[in-house]
Amino acid sequence: MSENIITLIDENGEESLFEIILSLEAEGKDYAILVPLNDEEDDDALIFRIDKDEKGEILVPIEDDEEYQIVVDVYETLMEEEGLYEE
């Protein structure tokens, strides 16, 4: 399986496959943009902060609206620079 495919477990213990489509840095922190692979109905991207613990890198959900918006702004800027995003 591709190294960009990961399994996340939700609060109900359900496993879902996601593809990491992009990792980026915003304000000195690293983030990963993920899209679900198992759910054709839900194609919304999810944003996680990449933190480190004693076992290595972990994905942490962003719960702060301001932090989320900063990452979205950086993502949109990157996509605009690549010609992949238009408002």
C-alpha positions as CSV (number, residue, x, y, z in Angstrom):
1,M,0.0,0.0,0.0
2,S,1.2,3.5,-0.7
3,E,3.0,5.4,2.0
4,N,0.5,8.2,1.6
5,I,-2.4,6.0,2.6
6,I,-3.1,5.8,6.3
7,T,-5.8,4.3,8.6
8,L,-7.6,6.5,11.1
9,I,-9.8,5.2,13.9
10,D,-12.7,7.3,15.0
11,E,-14.3,7.6,18.4
12,N,-16.5,4.6,17.7
13,G,-13.5,2.4,16.8
14,E,-14.4,2.4,13.1
15,E,-11.4,2.3,10.8
16,S,-11.3,4.5,7.7
17,L,-8.6,4.9,5.0
18,F,-7.3,8.3,4.1
19,E,-4.8,9.6,1.6
20,I,-2.4,12.4,2.6
21,I,-2.7,14.7,-0.4
22,L,-0.4,17.4,1.0
23,S,1.7,18.3,3.9
24,L,2.5,21.9,4.6
25,E,4.0,24.3,7.2
26,A,2.1,27.2,8.7
27,E,3.4,29.5,11.4
28,G,6.2,27.0,12.3
29,K,3.9,24.0,12.6
30,D,3.4,21.1,10.2
31,Y,0.0,20.0,8.9
32,A,-1.4,17.2,6.8
33,I,-4.3,17.5,4.4
34,L,-6.2,14.2,4.2
35,V,-9.1,12.9,2.0
36,P,-11.2,9.8,2.8
37,L,-10.8,6.9,0.4
38,N,-13.8,4.7,1.6
39,D,-16.6,7.2,1.4
40,E,-17.7,8.4,-2.0
41,E,-20.3,10.7,-0.5
42,D,-17.9,12.6,1.7
43,D,-15.0,14.0,-0.2
44,D,-14.2,16.9,2.2
45,A,-10.6,17.2,3.1
46,L,-9.6,17.0,6.7
47,I,-6.7,19.0,8.3
48,F,-4.5,17.6,11.1
49,R,-1.6,19.1,12.9
50,I,1.5,16.9,12.9
51,D,2.9,16.6,16.4
52,K,5.4,14.3,18.0
53,D,5.2,12.1,21.0
54,E,7.4,9.4,22.5
55,K,6.4,7.0,19.6
56,G,7.0,9.4,16.8
57,E,4.7,11.6,14.7
58,I,1.0,11.8,15.5
59,L,-2.0,13.5,13.8
60,V,-3.9,15.9,16.0
61,P,-7.3,17.3,15.0
62,I,-7.4,21.1,14.8
63,E,-10.1,22.4,17.2
64,D,-9.2,26.1,17.1
65,D,-11.0,28.0,14.4
66,E,-8.2,30.6,14.0
67,E,-5.5,27.8,13.5
68,Y,-7.8,26.1,11.0
69,Q,-8.3,29.3,9.0
70,I,-4.5,29.9,8.9
71,V,-3.9,26.5,7.4
72,V,-6.7,26.9,4.9
73,D,-5.2,30.3,3.8
74,V,-1.8,28.8,3.4
75,Y,-3.3,25.9,1.4
76,E,-5.3,28.2,-0.9
77,T,-2.2,30.3,-1.5
78,L,-0.2,27.2,-2.5
79,M,-2.9,26.1,-4.8
80,E,-3.2,29.5,-6.4
81,E,0.6,29.6,-7.0
82,E,0.3,26.2,-8.7
83,G,-2.7,27.4,-10.8
84,L,-4.9,24.7,-9.2
85,Y,-7.3,27.0,-7.2
86,E,-9.6,29.8,-8.2
87,E,-12.0,31.6,-6.0
